Amino acid sequence: MQGHIITCDFEQGAHGEQHGRERPRLRIVQLLNSLAVGGAERMALNLALAQRDFGHEPLLYCIEAEGDLALEARANGIRVTCFNKSPGRSVRAVAQIAYSLIRDGADVLHTHNPSAHYYGAPAAWLARIPVVNTRHSPVSSRGAEYRERYFRWLLSLTDEIVFVSRHAQQQIEPQWAGRHAATRVIPNGVPVVRFRCQRTRSGSNQPFVFGAIGRLVPVKCYDLLIDAFRLVQERAPDSELHIVGDGPLLDDLRRHVIRAGVQGRVRIEPARPDVDEVLRSFDAFVVSSSSEGLPMVVLEAMAAGLPIVSTRVGGIAEAVEEGSFGWFCAPGNYEGLADAMLASRRCSDLIERGQIAARVAAAKYDAGCVAGRYLELFAGLTRTKQAKAVRAKNSGGSES
């Protein structure tokens, strides 16, 4: 519950000035399926760290399993609770989450994506606290569409829904069959300072490295990226492609590299925790996906001063400025992707364009600024909930 400690956090005004605002300390619980390495999971940890730095108390709940990011959370003093739910639906899991919310004195519950919200929304209702859901993408990390009819049933229990991009909002809202819900757009955020670096080209004797980071799953279309790189390598032989990530398609992609005849120029490497160091080894960042939300790694690449080559999917075009530091093509078109990669490769002022990307990331997508927008939302919802409770007590009734 809200304590008596008053913290002072800051918001940046339109002209860069900072405005202090006192606010009660909040105990904020985020609920996810797990803390396995992924975009939504990394965003949740970024938010928790920023909330802690603002003087609030963040907690992370995992429905099914902890995952690698749980270790990082605990190392930074963030408490992690796991319910170890077995496969299939579980009413017991809802009761466990509700009990934990009450026990931990949570002020607000923040769920990520529909699969966590199916359990979080009824649990928050039982605990009588506000619940906010963030929709990271119209599809799951495996590329399957979420079952919107289930999510639609929970709208009446949901205080606000946040989309990470306008594209996600436009794709998802029409599927709710006219049911009303309070919504807004708040983009993902990254710790910009961690990724900031000074870029220089080493010289003409060094290969130009196109890089990609992500799960090796069908929706990322890395087979298409390999085909595109084959065309790039034919016209720019001093190019390399580095794909960094783990996943079920590893062996298939290695075979695809051999079939494409580019095994001497393509490297597929395991995922690494030091993403900032990986990005420093790239000259341009490439996204070949068939569907995305607003990928964390794209924002991290921008913060690292990298130009972006991407398929035109999800909210990427909302963050990446085409004609400035971004080159786009239609999804599923490896020839178009190759042309976009070559256009970036031949750009004479690529480092300067990357610097523009870094400035955009710092101005719009820093984790602290994004966390501040969520805190404004949470504070408003808790005030509303408290006011309803006071009115209900004074009238001798109850308000939901």
TAPEBEL-V994557 format. One record per pair of residues at least 24 apart in sequence whose C-alpha atoms are under 7 Angstrom apart, sorted by the first residue. I is the first residue (numbers start at 0). J is the second residue. D is the distance in whole Angstrom. If there is no record, write none. Layout:
i = [I	I]
j = [J	J]
d = [D	D]
This chain:
i = [0	0	0	0	1	1	1	6	8	10	24	24	25	25	25	26	26	26	26	26	26	27	27	27	27	27	27	27	28	28	28	28	28	28	28	28	29	29	29	29	29	29	30	30	30	30	30	30	30	30	31	31	31	31	31	31	32	32	32	32	32	33	33	33	33	33	33	34	34	34	34	34	34	35	35	35	35	36	36	38	38	39	39	42	42	44	45	45	46	46	49	49	49	50	93	93	93	94	96	97	97	97	97	100	101	106	107	113	120	120	120	124	129	129	129	130	130	131	131	131	131	132	132	132	133	133	133	134	134	134	135	135	135	136	136	136	137	137	137	141	141	142	147	151	154	161	163	163	163	164	164	164	165	166	166	167	167	187	187	187	187	188	188	188	188	189	189	189	189	189	190	190	191	191	191	193	194	194	194	194	195	195	196	198	206	206	206	207	207	207	207	208	208	208	208	208	208	208	209	209	209	209	209	209	209	209	210	210	210	210	210	210	210	211	211	211	211	211	211	212	212	212	213	213	214	214	214	215	215	215	215	215	215	216	216	216	218	218	218	219	219	219	220	220	220	221	222	222	223	224	224	225	226	226	227	227	227	227	228	229	229	230	231	231	239	239	240	240	240	241	241	241	242	242	242	243	243	243	243	244	244	244	245	245	278	283	284	285	286	288	289	289	298	301	301	301	302	302	302	302	303	304	304	304	304	305	305	306	306	306	308	308	323	324	324	324	324]
j = [26	104	105	106	25	26	106	54	53	371	54	55	55	56	106	55	56	57	105	106	107	56	57	58	105	106	107	108	57	58	59	60	105	107	108	109	58	59	60	108	109	110	59	60	61	109	110	111	115	119	60	61	62	110	111	115	61	62	63	64	115	61	62	63	64	65	66	61	65	66	67	68	69	65	66	67	68	67	68	294	295	111	135	187	188	72	189	366	366	370	366	367	370	370	118	121	122	122	122	122	123	125	126	126	126	381	377	150	153	156	157	156	158	380	381	157	158	157	158	159	160	159	160	161	160	161	162	161	162	163	162	163	292	167	291	292	167	170	171	216	218	218	174	175	180	185	187	292	293	292	293	314	314	313	314	292	313	293	295	364	369	364	365	366	369	298	299	364	365	366	365	366	302	361	365	275	275	299	302	303	302	303	303	350	237	238	239	237	238	239	282	238	239	240	241	281	282	283	239	240	241	281	282	283	284	285	240	241	242	281	283	284	285	241	242	243	284	285	286	242	243	244	243	244	244	245	246	244	245	246	247	248	249	246	247	248	288	289	290	287	288	289	287	288	289	287	252	255	333	287	333	256	259	333	333	334	336	337	337	259	261	337	337	341	264	265	264	265	266	265	266	267	266	267	268	267	268	269	270	268	269	270	269	270	303	307	308	309	310	330	330	331	360	356	357	360	356	357	360	361	357	353	354	356	357	353	356	352	353	356	339	340	352	352	353	355	356]
d = [6	4	5	5	5	7	7	6	6	7	7	5	5	6	6	6	5	6	5	5	7	6	5	6	6	6	5	6	6	5	6	7	6	6	5	6	6	5	6	6	5	6	6	5	6	6	5	6	6	7	6	5	6	6	6	5	5	5	5	7	6	5	6	6	5	5	6	7	5	5	6	5	6	7	4	5	6	6	6	6	5	7	7	7	7	7	7	6	7	6	7	6	6	7	5	7	5	7	6	4	6	6	5	6	6	7	7	6	7	6	6	7	6	6	7	6	6	6	6	5	6	7	5	6	6	5	6	6	5	7	6	6	5	6	6	4	6	7	6	7	7	5	7	6	6	6	6	7	6	7	7	5	7	6	5	7	7	7	7	7	7	5	5	4	6	7	6	6	5	5	6	5	6	6	6	7	5	7	6	5	6	5	6	7	5	5	6	6	5	6	6	6	5	6	7	5	5	7	6	5	6	6	6	5	6	7	6	5	6	6	6	5	6	6	5	6	6	5	7	6	5	6	6	5	5	5	5	6	6	4	6	5	6	6	6	6	6	6	6	6	4	6	6	5	7	7	6	7	6	6	7	7	7	6	5	6	6	5	6	7	6	6	6	6	5	6	6	5	6	6	5	6	6	5	6	6	5	6	5	6	5	4	6	6	7	6	6	6	6	7	6	7	6	5	5	6	7	4	5	7	6	4	5	6	5	5	7	6	5	7	6	6	6	5	6	7	6]
